Amino acid sequence: MRSKVIGLAAAGATVATLGLAAAAHASPATVEVAGSSADADYPFYALAADPNPSDPTAMAIQFSVRNASNNIINMGCKQVHAEGNVHGGPVDLDGDAIATIQAVSRANTPEGFSHSEWKGCKGPVNLDMTVVPLNDWEIHGYPPVSSGNDVIPGYISGPAGAPLRANVYATTGSSGCSFEVEGYANGSFDEGNQTLSVNETGYTGNLKVVVAGGGSTCLGLVGDGNAANFEGDFVVGDDNAANTKSGITHFFPINVY
């Protein structure tokens, strides 16, 4: 089939307005994995590769918040590894997830631990940080789908359309820098190069900071309710021994129509 792009774009308010959890109209589509449209889960491995290992400031994933003083606080991670399942076969784009990135099952994910690993993360004032997804992240298509529509809008959420959640905290340099991120993220999946691009920008409020007890953290630079941006590219391959932390070389591929 011809290549197309799945746009993953929606705020929480949009999700609620369209009532994706209980849509009145079905929007059928098919997820094809490695040429098969069988109704099955297909394990995947995804990598947001370090863009420049020799440059400590070059980040695969960029995350930032706009605080109450209207200052932009930049953070990021050098490399991210993720695992989960592509949900092959028939789907209803009014609610079904196309794929699920699985959450980690403990706080500090060591090298080689399954599901999701965020490496070389830096926070405010260059603090070493850890990022731990707190729930599964679902990738949804967004109706309508037609033969002439090469862009399918949608969103990335937590389970069953709930907000995605992640814990972000300093591992060295400060014990007083810890917060959660909660909400939804824009992005796109390009079938041509099998890349999931997360592109939640503009400090829309789709993603927000949650600080336990309210107030601020991280030397007062990050506050409860601050709007957040989240950007990065994940190349998606199958769960194959050829795909390692050095790169993705073996693909399904994944197609949606």
C-alpha atoms as one frame of an Amber mdcrd trajectory, in Angstrom:
protein
   0.000   0.000   0.000   1.125   3.583  -0.388   2.862   5.284   2.475   0.913
   7.647   4.667   1.342   9.432   7.967  -0.691   8.872  11.113  -0.959  12.197
  12.917  -1.373  11.833  16.666  -2.856  15.186  17.636  -5.381  16.011  20.300
  -5.777  17.825  23.575  -7.601  16.256  26.483 -10.483  18.639  25.873 -10.770
  17.434  22.279 -10.826  13.836  23.405 -13.667  14.619  25.783 -15.582  16.665
  23.223 -15.563  13.936  20.612 -16.410  11.283  23.187 -13.908   8.720  21.947
 -14.585   6.444  24.894 -18.197   6.094  23.812 -18.382   7.235  20.238 -21.698
   7.252  18.458 -20.196   6.346  15.087 -17.680   3.575  14.448 -14.615   4.382
  12.350 -13.293   1.025  11.160  -9.732   0.612   9.952  -7.166  -2.165   9.623
  -3.723  -2.368  11.193  -1.431  -4.478   9.026   1.810  -5.780  10.545   4.452
  -7.474   8.405   1.857  -7.998   5.685  -0.636  -9.639   8.026  -3.967  -8.179
   9.127  -4.587 -10.998  11.610  -6.227  -9.953  14.867  -3.177 -10.317  17.121
  -0.610  -8.411  19.171   2.862  -7.997  17.675   5.712  -7.112  20.071   7.787
  -4.120  18.956  11.043  -2.460  19.964  11.496   1.283  19.474  14.547   3.498
  19.791  15.014   7.244  20.118  18.701   7.245  19.250  21.345   9.567  20.654
  21.784  12.164  17.855  25.405  12.917  18.776  27.138  10.802  21.443  30.106
  13.193  21.572  27.879  16.179  22.414  26.393  15.963  25.929  23.833  18.643
  25.083  22.403  16.816  22.017  19.211  15.103  23.166  17.066  12.465  21.448
  14.107  13.522  23.564  13.501  17.144  24.441  11.214  18.124  27.292  10.569
  21.605  28.607   8.141  23.522  30.778   6.987  27.124  30.813   6.917  28.176
  34.449   4.872  30.799  36.256   7.521  33.451  35.514   7.134  32.647  31.792
  10.631  31.179  31.691  11.336  28.066  29.610  13.073  25.309  31.574  14.729
  22.838  29.193  15.350  19.156  29.920  16.035  16.078  27.821  17.321  12.518
  27.431  20.162  11.248  25.253  18.479   7.953  24.379  15.176   6.171  25.006
  14.278   2.510  24.467  10.657   1.381  24.497   8.795  -1.870  24.042   5.162
  -2.791  23.662   2.635  -4.260  21.256   1.158  -3.246  17.921  -2.497  -4.294
  17.842  -2.993  -5.875  14.437  -6.259  -6.503  12.640  -9.512  -4.549  12.617
  -9.742  -1.487  14.872 -12.312   1.177  15.615 -10.500   4.501  15.458 -13.153
   6.003  17.713 -11.471   4.403  20.679  -9.188   1.443  19.973  -5.445   1.852
  20.408  -3.239   1.050  17.420  -0.285   0.275  19.675   0.660   0.354  23.354
   3.993   1.340  24.897   4.266  -0.578  28.142   5.117   1.068  31.447   8.143
   0.023  33.467   7.531  -2.061  36.559  10.037  -0.465  38.953  11.555   2.954
  39.574  15.173   2.659  38.378  15.351   0.678  35.147  18.865  -0.778  34.790
  20.538  -1.502  31.472  18.794  -4.402  29.804  15.554  -4.109  31.752  12.487
  -4.514  29.592   9.757  -2.111  28.537  11.049   1.493  28.716  14.438   3.009
  29.506  15.297   6.711  29.449  19.073   7.245  29.382  21.332  10.250  29.928
  18.521  12.498  31.105  19.320  16.025  32.261  17.025  18.376  34.139  17.139
  21.957  35.391  20.643  23.299  36.141  22.076  20.132  34.529  20.778  17.753
  37.205  20.929  14.051  36.370  17.334  12.885  36.031  15.349   9.660  35.726
  12.090   9.349  33.770   9.705   6.519  34.648   6.392   6.045  32.774   3.697
   5.351  35.352   1.132   3.802  33.031   0.884   2.278  29.569   0.931   4.838
  26.748  -1.605   4.153  24.010  -1.207   5.346  20.427  -4.577   6.067  18.836
  -5.585   6.826  15.314  -8.208   9.529  14.850 -11.135   9.300  12.412 -12.038
   9.689   9.634  -9.965   7.403   7.401 -10.314   7.450   3.623  -8.301   6.357
   0.611  -7.473   9.977  -0.158  -6.533  10.944   3.407  -2.819  10.411   3.949
  -2.865  12.034   7.399  -4.916  10.431  10.165  -5.072  12.702  13.223  -5.136
  11.204  16.703  -3.498  11.288  20.097  -1.198   9.540  22.579  -2.823   8.841
  25.922  -2.769   6.571  28.905  -4.990   3.479  29.132  -8.558   3.800  27.803
  -8.092   7.459  26.893  -6.939   8.526  30.359  -3.915  10.874  30.568  -0.449
   9.421  30.082   1.660   9.771  33.214   5.384   9.787  33.992   7.521  10.454
  37.034  10.576  12.705  36.587  13.091  13.049  39.410  16.706  13.942  40.109
  19.073  11.051  40.784  22.108  13.158  41.739  22.737  16.713  42.807  19.407
  17.405  44.480  16.799  15.484  46.387  14.307  18.310  45.944  13.575  17.913
  42.242  10.680  15.567  41.558   7.424  15.910  39.643   4.984  14.057  37.425
   3.943  14.825  33.870   0.340  14.150  32.929  -1.761  14.611  29.806  -1.791
  13.948  26.057   0.767  14.372  23.268   0.668  15.241  19.590   2.829  13.388
  17.105   2.897  11.344  13.903   3.732   7.876  12.678   5.399   7.841   9.275
   4.884   4.519   7.534   7.605   5.349   5.025  10.413   5.271   7.587   8.522
   3.549  10.441   9.117   6.484  12.784   6.868   7.647  15.601   7.494  11.360
  16.094   6.176  12.911  19.280   5.609  16.614  18.708   3.723  18.159  21.607
   4.747  21.814  21.332   3.407  25.292  21.984   2.828  24.785  25.732  -0.832
  24.134  24.974  -1.604  22.546  28.336  -2.156  19.122  26.783   0.753  18.067
  29.014   1.140  19.550  32.488   3.430  19.247  35.482   2.000  17.827  38.691
   3.927  18.582  41.889   2.921  16.631  44.979   1.187  19.010  47.365   1.221
  21.794  44.769   3.830  24.544  44.774   7.168  24.210  43.012  10.191  21.926
  42.851  13.642  21.776  41.241  14.990  24.912  42.963  11.684  26.652  42.333
  12.080  26.415  38.563   9.239  23.931  37.931   5.772  24.431  39.332   2.515
  22.556  39.661   0.329  23.133  36.598   3.156  24.340  34.338   2.466  23.528
  30.676   4.989  21.167  29.078   6.399  20.371  25.638   7.590  16.897  24.604
   9.448  16.125  21.350  11.371  13.173  19.936  11.550  10.537  17.198  11.273
   6.788  17.798  12.202   4.351  15.024   9.939   1.300  15.412  11.051  -2.235
  14.582   9.885  -5.683  15.481  11.026  -7.621  18.537  14.006  -9.079  16.712
  17.536  -9.831  17.963  18.859  -7.687  15.113  17.343  -4.625  16.802  19.555
  -3.438  19.637  20.323  -0.305  21.603  22.693   0.624  18.788  19.955   0.885
  16.193  16.854  -0.494  14.481  17.690  -2.525  11.385  14.755  -4.955  11.138
  11.211  -3.705  10.504   7.713  -5.218  10.385   6.572  -2.894   8.663   3.386
  -1.368  10.169   0.611  -0.008   7.925  -2.812   1.392   8.749  -5.618   1.768
   6.201
